[in-house]
Amino acid sequence: MPKPMTVTPNTRFETGARIGWDIDIVTAAGAQIPASGELVGCGQTVREVLADLRVKAARQLGLPNKQVEITGYQFYRH
């Protein structure tokens, strides 16, 4: 069972750690989209991971990065 992690923007994920994530995405047009997934830690901070997820979400939605915001997030340790 995944355990929720308490993180700050500067929390650094351990290299090789399996991390689950849930994010809430809001577009400039007001659409609210939940998303989830898993990553393998590679020494990035929460801030860096969220920036990458935002860019990937914008790309998948076909929107400029500035039109996509992550308004909430939760990370889980597996």
N, C-alpha and C positions, 0 to 999 in steps of 0.2 A: 504494500500500500504506500503510495507516494506521501511524503511528509511535507507540508507547506514550509517554506523557508522565510525567515525574516531577513530582508535585504534592504540596503540603501543603494542609491545610485553608484556609490563607489565600491560596493561589494564585488570582489573578484571571484569568479568561478574557478574551481580547481581544474587543472588539466586532466582530462579523461573522465571527469564526473558526469554521470547521466543526469540531466536536468530537464524536467518537464516545465512547460509554461502555458499560461492562459493570458491572453491580452484582450482588451476592449479597444476597438478601432472606431474612430469617428472621422467621417469625411467632411470636407468643407460644405458639401450639400446637405449635411445633417444625417447621413446614413450611419447607423450604428451596427457594427459587425464584430461578433465575437470570433476569436481564433485561438487555436491551441496547437501544441506540437512538442517536440523534444529536441534537445541539442546535446552535444558532447562538449563539456567545458574545455576551453583552450586558453585560459588565463585572461579572458576578457572581463571587463566590469559590466555590471547591470546596465549602466548608461550606454556602453558600446553595443551590447546585445540588443537593447531596445531600439537604438538607431538603425542597426542592421535589419531588425524585424519591420521597422517602419518603411524602409526603402523597399524591402521585399513585398510588403503589403501594397504599397503604392504601385509597384511594377505589376503585380497580379491584377490590381483593379484598373490598370491603365490610366492612372492619375499622376500628376506631378507630385513629388515628395511633399511640397508645401501644403497640399490639399488633404493630407492624411496625418492624423494625430493618434497617439496611443494615450488613452485617458485612464486606463487602469491596467494593472498587471499583477500576476502571482506566479512565483516560481516554486517548483517542487523538487525535492531530492528523491531519487529512486534508489 
